[in-house]
Amino acid sequence: MIKHRILSTFFGVAFISVCAFSQYPYESPTVDPLASHIDSTVKPGDDFFLFANGKWFKENPIPPSEQSNGLWQLIQDTINAQVLNLCQSSSALTDAPKGSNKQKIGDFFYSGMDSISLNKQGISTLNTDFAMINRIKNMKGVVDAAAFIRAVSGSPMFSFFVGQDDKISSKNAIFIWQGGLSLPDRRFYFDSDSAAIKIRQKFVAHVRNIFKIIGYDDAQAKDAAEHLMNLETALAKAARKREDTRDPIKNYNKISFKQLTQSTPNLDWAAFMKKVGLQKVDTVIVGQPEFLTALNGYLTQFPIEDWKNYLKFHLVRSLARYLDDRTYLESFNFYSTALRGIKEPKPRWKRVVEQTDGSLGELIGQVYVDEYLPRGTKQKLLEIGSAIREAYAERIKKLDWMSETTKEKALKKLDAIIMKVGYPDKWKNLDSVHVDRTSYVYNVMGANRWRFDYMVAKYGKPVDRTEWDMEPQTYNAYYNPSNNEIVVPGCNIIVPGFEHTLADDAILYSVIGGSTFGHEITHGFDDQGSKYDAQGNLNNWWTPEDSSKFYTKTKMIVDQYNNYIAVDSLYINGELTQGENIADLGGIMMGYDAFRKTGQYKNQEMIGGLNPDQRFFLGYALAWMVNERPEAVANQVRSNEHSPAKFRVIGPLSDMPDFYATFGIKQGDPMWRSDDVRVKIW
């Protein structure tokens, strides 16, 4: 799955859902959000991201409880307010039928807001689990405990999941990948710059404090923390670089269950599978075989006490947000402040609302659709998505570097893309999820267990291609190459800055058309998505000559982003981010092509003193209007496939001649790139 945005939380402005007013003509808002955000002290050719958004950034500093501020936060805060209303009203009910949606939502929210009980319980709610880990005497016990933790909270030792087989998209398969790290990426264990070294030092201190909370004395906690760091550094050393995990072909190694057990005899796979509820496993897909080989050796190289401490830490690390204030703040001080620069925690209500939504999203989604999602959302989203698909087809037909044979297959894949928009036609059944008011952490663990069991139950069953992996209130979108589908939840229709009016097409086709639909469709044709055929199978449909030409072009975008300094001396990793960068470039080009067919463009309507071209490109910058803390940017560069927001604007725009013409970008301007290095793919 290739996700479009990284969600953040937010800080407020008025908004309107555009499709609620689709029957009305456009009326200019009192204050045009595009014109009013412009920072006239910045030249467009110097830094269009700051030119378009700088005034808003100056007037809206990042709140101390957030890692960023901007459009995503504005929209997320609106969603949070709506979900809060649902949570509070459900929590106030005294006669909600047991097992009903509102009983579960209300009790879940209540348990999270009950800080008195949480602080009284402390970490004691995990004592039974600690006792289980303490009783471990052999490697089978280690694997059993790892399976339990994977089901209810985290992912120690390695990553395990059930999903579509990349080469047989109609079947569900078992995947085993590298994992088990507490820091965001293997780079954090080895980078030698001063910031990375300080993070490692703070991490060890944090681990020591967690062991003290568990009940260790100073000497025991210090020793356990140092040993855990050594163990995780070994795991990190065995792991592939993140950019090397992007290639689905290199990370597809299907072997029999017998081969798995023979190649890693210290890992009791039979015990693990039994613990997670799987029987008669015939094959598994291993992402990185060398990691499992190394892990197999580490199980005997490191003492069993080190593994027991490792399991305890991973249990607490993944559940700290749902425990007492002392444990939560210890986790916050490292994972939020040290890693991302956030100064203070969010208010409890916001944290609990977001977790209630995260754990019971299907239940909340059903109410959200009925009470908050405007009429006609699906129709409006499909209208924009169809226009983008049409623009894409026209682009493919006109390509001068692709043969007719490959064009035919590309068009077939494009035509086969499934567009799931708004909300699902059927909802998952959460009847078996037990929720009450006695324990917040147990409620979270129960919801996690349900989700895990739901995933595991897919093994051996046909793939349900109607299933959604997001809720309608999730401000995000994704492309799933195995289904050859894009999923755009209903709340993506929200456009902040408009009241009682319909946003003009320049904004709709840049924000929703370009950065959402265009971006996600392009993922089907980026450097990795292009390896899947129209049915979603990992299958080369390119001629060798076309493939060679395509990768020559993608190398150009890698080189482009490799030269961007994101923060301090940290450069963007062009190889790691190339799929998202390709999708950004394709997205804005398709969005622009589709916009040029609208009445607003054809009639050259002036709005807010801006012509259609200016509004489109400013609208695209609005889509990425996110001001991030330097620490958060550094963390993202080391561990994430997405470029920081600023470069999701200046990168693709620097490759667009239409942008140059609109804002008079000329040679010598920082954003100017000579024609021979401008990336032209789709």
Number of C-alpha atoms within 10 A of each C-alpha: 15 17 18 22 17 13 12 19 24 24 20 16 15 12 17 19 25 23 22 18 17 16 8 11 11 14 14 15 16 10 13 14 18 23 18 14 22 21 20 12 10 16 16 22 22 16 18 25 28 25 20 27 25 22 18 20 18 12 9 14 14 20 15 13 17 23 24 26 24 26 24 25 22 23 24 23 19 22 22 21 13 16 23 20 12 20 26 17 13 21 21 14 13 9 7 15 11 12 16 13 19 22 22 28 27 25 25 32 29 23 23 27 19 15 16 10 16 22 14 11 14 16 21 14 15 18 11 10 15 19 11 13 21 14 11 18 12 10 16 17 20 23 26 22 24 28 23 19 22 23 23 22 22 22 22 24 25 17 15 19 15 20 18 24 22 22 18 15 22 19 17 22 25 21 20 18 20 24 21 20 21 22 17 15 19 24 16 20 22 14 13 11 10 8 14 19 15 12 18 17 10 17 20 18 16 18 25 25 20 23 22 16 17 20 12 15 12 13 10 13 22 19 13 23 24 15 20 24 19 15 19 20 17 16 23 23 15 19 25 15 15 16 16 14 17 18 13 17 15 11 16 19 15 17 13 13 17 13 13 19 14 12 14 17 13 18 22 17 19 16 16 20 16 14 17 17 12 16 11 10 16 11 16 21 22 21 22 20 20 14 20 25 16 16 22 17 14 16 20 11 10 14 11 17 15 19 23 23 20 25 25 23 22 22 24 25 20 16 22 21 21 24 26 20 18 15 22 17 17 19 22 20 19 19 21 21 19 19 23 22 23 24 16 16 17 15 9 13 16 18 18 23 26 20 18 27 24 17 21 21 19 21 21 22 23 18 15 22 19 10 11 15 23 19 15 15 24 19 13 19 24 18 12 21 26 16 21 27 23 15 20 24 18 14 15 20 15 11 14 8 13 20 14 13 12 17 18 14 15 23 17 15 20 23 13 16 21 17 18 20 23 25 24 21 9 10 14 11 10 18 11 10 16 15 23 19 18 16 22 27 23 22 25 23 19 20 24 21 19 20 17 18 16 15 14 21 14 18 20 15 11 12 18 13 13 11 13 19 11 20 28 25 27 19 24 21 24 23 26 21 28 25 25 25 24 27 26 32 26 28 27 22 24 25 24 21 18 23 18 15 20 23 25 19 24 27 23 24 30 30 29 26 32 34 29 29 34 32 32 29 30 27 30 30 23 24 22 17 24 22 20 24 26 24 20 26 20 23 16 12 17 20 12 10 12 16 17 11 13 19 14 12 18 21 15 18 27 21 16 22 21 18 12 17 14 22 16 9 10 14 16 26 24 24 20 24 22 28 25 25 28 24 29 27 28 27 30 28 28 30 32 24 20 26 28 18 12 15 11 17 18 11 9 14 14 14 19 16 11 15 16 24 22 18 22 29 26 27 25 28 27 25 23 22 25 22 24 21 18 16 19 20 25 24 19 21 22 21 20 19 23 24 25 22 21 19 22 22 27 20 22 23 25 24 23 19 14 16 18 18 11 13 15 12 21 14 11 10 14 15 20 19 20 11 11 7 13 19 23 17 21 22
